[in-house]
Amino acid sequence: MAAIAIDNDSFLNTGLETSATVGAATISVQFDNARQDERVGDQDVYATGPRCWTRTSDVSGLAIGGSITIGGTAYTVIDKRPDGVGMTELVLEE
């Protein structure tokens, strides 16, 4: 079976991406500050909060509790969710 090629750059080059600062580095992210609804176990969890998606390699050194700045606003990373194919969702808190 042939390997499936994943093009993560296409996800970050849609015209909807924005720049973010992690330490001294500037990275490209997809940022969303909209309502997020999730199901955890048998419970519906409704949470409003900022999130962003970026290349896993761009945030490999960013730990939970670390800082990322997007649009001039500093956020704390409260969860990191790598997808296993090169992208990571960061759940953020102002």
C-alpha positions as CSV (number, residue, x, y, z in Angstrom):
1,M,0.0,0.0,0.0
2,A,1.4,3.4,-1.0
3,A,1.8,6.1,1.7
4,I,-0.7,9.0,1.6
5,A,1.0,12.4,1.2
6,I,-0.3,15.0,3.5
7,D,0.1,18.6,2.5
8,N,0.0,20.6,5.7
9,D,1.3,23.7,3.9
10,S,-2.0,23.9,2.0
11,F,-3.9,24.2,5.3
12,L,-1.8,27.1,6.3
13,N,-1.9,28.9,2.9
14,T,-5.6,29.4,2.4
15,G,-5.6,33.2,2.9
16,L,-7.2,32.6,6.4
17,E,-3.9,32.1,8.2
18,T,-2.4,34.7,10.5
19,S,1.0,35.1,12.1
20,A,1.8,34.1,15.6
21,T,4.9,34.6,17.8
22,V,6.3,31.8,19.9
23,G,9.4,32.9,21.7
24,A,11.5,34.7,19.0
25,A,9.9,32.7,16.1
26,T,7.1,33.9,13.9
27,I,4.9,31.0,12.7
28,S,1.8,30.7,10.6
29,V,-1.5,29.5,12.3
30,Q,-5.2,29.1,11.6
31,F,-6.8,31.0,14.5
32,D,-10.4,30.5,15.7
33,N,-11.9,32.4,18.7
34,A,-15.4,31.0,18.1
35,R,-17.6,28.8,20.3
36,Q,-16.4,25.2,20.5
37,D,-18.8,22.4,21.3
38,E,-17.3,19.0,22.3
39,R,-18.4,15.7,23.6
40,V,-16.3,14.3,26.4
41,G,-17.3,10.7,27.3
42,D,-21.1,10.8,27.6
43,Q,-21.2,14.6,28.5
44,D,-21.6,17.5,26.1
45,V,-19.1,20.2,27.0
46,Y,-19.7,23.7,25.7
47,A,-16.7,25.9,25.9
48,T,-15.9,29.3,24.3
49,G,-12.2,29.8,23.8
50,P,-9.5,30.5,21.4
51,R,-7.7,27.8,19.5
52,C,-5.2,27.6,16.7
53,W,-3.8,25.0,14.4
54,T,-0.2,25.0,13.1
55,R,2.6,22.6,12.0
56,T,3.6,20.3,14.9
57,S,7.3,21.1,14.0
58,D,6.7,24.8,14.6
59,V,5.5,24.2,18.2
60,S,7.5,21.2,19.2
61,G,9.3,23.2,21.9
62,L,6.1,24.9,23.2
63,A,4.8,23.3,26.4
64,I,1.4,23.5,28.0
65,G,1.6,26.6,30.1
66,G,3.8,28.3,27.4
67,S,2.9,31.5,25.6
68,I,1.9,32.3,22.1
69,T,0.9,35.8,20.8
70,I,-1.6,36.2,18.0
71,G,-2.9,39.5,16.7
72,G,-1.1,41.3,19.6
73,T,-2.9,39.2,22.3
74,A,-0.8,36.9,24.5
75,Y,-2.4,33.5,25.1
76,T,-1.4,30.7,27.4
77,V,-1.4,27.1,25.9
78,I,-3.8,25.0,28.1
79,D,-3.7,21.9,25.8
80,K,-1.7,20.6,22.9
81,R,-3.4,18.1,20.5
82,P,-1.2,16.8,17.8
83,D,-3.1,15.0,15.0
84,G,-0.3,12.5,14.2
85,V,0.1,13.7,10.6
86,G,2.1,16.9,11.2
87,M,-0.5,19.4,12.6
88,T,-1.2,20.4,16.2
89,E,-4.2,22.1,17.7
90,L,-3.4,24.5,20.6
91,V,-6.2,25.2,23.0
92,L,-5.5,28.7,24.4
93,E,-6.5,31.0,27.2
94,E,-6.1,34.8,27.4
